[in-house]
């Protein structure tokens, strides 16, 4: 008899605790949701100001990027010149194709840099 009373008491405590935990979970989830809404509204800002700021930042990087592309084109041109010279001295038959490929890659880099500079007005 004592055993069943003790068991019943534990079950009753468990049920009460579950209800308290469920209520706490609802309160915590509601609080988290409200804080999330509050945070989103606090982060919001003027869209035009953000777009203009992003525009000026991106445009400031273009000059450095274009100069970097010119430098990479110069390095690729030097490496290509050495490769073509080596093939020409060894008497390879595909020297013309290799020269055209290296020269084409250098011209491509220079053209892309120029187009970027003119397209974005940098």
C-alpha positions as CSV (number, residue, x, y, z in Angstrom):
1,X,0.0,0.0,0.0
2,X,2.8,2.4,0.9
3,X,4.5,1.6,-2.4
4,X,1.4,2.6,-4.5
5,X,0.9,5.9,-2.6
6,X,4.6,6.8,-3.1
7,X,4.3,5.9,-6.8
8,X,1.1,8.0,-7.1
9,X,2.8,11.0,-5.5
10,X,5.7,10.9,-7.8
11,X,3.4,10.7,-10.9
12,X,1.4,13.6,-9.6
13,X,4.6,15.7,-9.1
14,X,5.8,14.7,-12.6
15,X,2.5,15.9,-14.1
16,X,2.7,19.2,-12.2
17,X,6.3,19.7,-13.2
18,X,5.5,19.0,-16.9
19,X,2.8,21.7,-16.8
20,X,5.2,24.2,-15.2
21,X,7.9,23.4,-17.8
22,X,5.4,23.7,-20.7
23,X,4.4,27.1,-19.4
24,X,8.0,28.2,-19.1
25,X,8.7,27.0,-22.6
26,X,5.8,29.1,-24.0
27,X,6.9,32.1,-22.1
28,X,10.5,31.7,-23.2
29,X,9.6,31.2,-26.9
30,X,7.3,34.2,-26.8
31,X,10.0,36.3,-25.3
32,X,12.5,35.1,-27.9
33,X,10.1,35.9,-30.7
34,X,9.5,39.4,-29.4
35,X,13.2,40.1,-29.0
36,X,13.8,38.9,-32.5
37,X,11.2,41.3,-33.9
38,X,12.6,44.1,-31.8
39,X,16.1,43.4,-33.1
40,X,15.0,43.3,-36.8
41,X,13.3,46.6,-36.4
42,X,16.3,48.1,-34.7
43,X,18.7,47.0,-37.5
44,X,16.5,48.4,-40.3
45,X,17.9,51.6,-41.9
46,X,17.4,53.8,-44.8
47,X,17.7,51.7,-48.0
48,X,19.0,54.6,-50.2
49,X,21.8,55.4,-47.8
50,X,22.9,51.8,-47.6
51,X,22.9,51.4,-51.4
52,X,24.9,54.7,-51.8
53,X,27.4,53.6,-49.2
54,X,27.9,50.2,-50.8
55,X,28.3,51.9,-54.2
56,X,31.0,54.2,-53.0
57,X,32.9,51.4,-51.3
58,X,32.7,49.1,-54.3
59,X,33.9,51.9,-56.6
60,X,36.8,52.6,-54.3
61,X,38.1,49.1,-54.8
62,X,37.9,49.1,-58.6
63,X,41.0,51.3,-59.1
64,X,43.1,48.9,-57.0
65,X,41.5,45.9,-58.8
66,X,42.2,47.2,-62.2
67,X,45.8,48.0,-61.3
68,X,46.1,44.5,-59.9
69,X,44.8,43.0,-63.2
70,X,47.4,45.0,-65.2
71,X,50.1,43.7,-62.9
72,X,48.9,40.1,-63.3
73,X,48.8,40.6,-67.0
74,X,52.4,41.8,-67.0
75,X,53.5,38.8,-65.0
76,X,51.6,36.4,-67.2
77,X,53.2,38.1,-70.2
78,X,56.7,37.7,-68.8
79,X,56.1,34.0,-68.0
80,X,54.6,33.5,-71.4
81,X,57.6,35.1,-73.1
82,X,60.0,32.8,-71.3
83,X,57.9,29.7,-72.1
84,X,57.7,30.7,-75.8
85,X,61.4,31.4,-75.9
86,X,62.2,28.0,-74.4
87,X,60.0,26.2,-76.9
88,X,61.4,28.2,-79.8
89,X,65.0,27.4,-78.8
90,X,64.2,23.7,-78.3
91,X,62.7,23.6,-81.8
92,X,59.1,22.6,-80.9
93,X,56.6,22.7,-83.7
94,X,53.7,24.1,-81.6
95,X,55.5,27.3,-80.6
96,X,53.0,29.5,-82.6
97,X,50.1,28.0,-80.7
98,X,51.7,28.5,-77.3
99,X,52.7,32.1,-78.2
100,X,49.1,32.8,-79.3
101,X,47.7,31.3,-76.1
102,X,50.0,33.4,-73.8
103,X,49.5,36.5,-75.8
104,X,45.8,36.0,-75.9
105,X,45.6,35.6,-72.1
106,X,47.6,38.9,-71.6
107,X,45.4,40.8,-74.0
108,X,42.3,39.4,-72.3
109,X,43.4,40.6,-68.9
110,X,44.2,44.1,-70.2
111,X,40.9,44.3,-72.1
112,X,38.9,43.1,-69.1
113,X,40.6,45.7,-66.8
114,X,39.9,48.5,-69.3
115,X,36.3,47.5,-69.8
116,X,35.8,47.4,-66.0
117,X,37.3,50.8,-65.7
118,X,35.2,52.3,-68.4
119,X,32.0,50.5,-67.5
120,X,32.0,51.6,-63.9
121,X,33.5,55.0,-64.6
122,X,36.4,54.6,-62.3
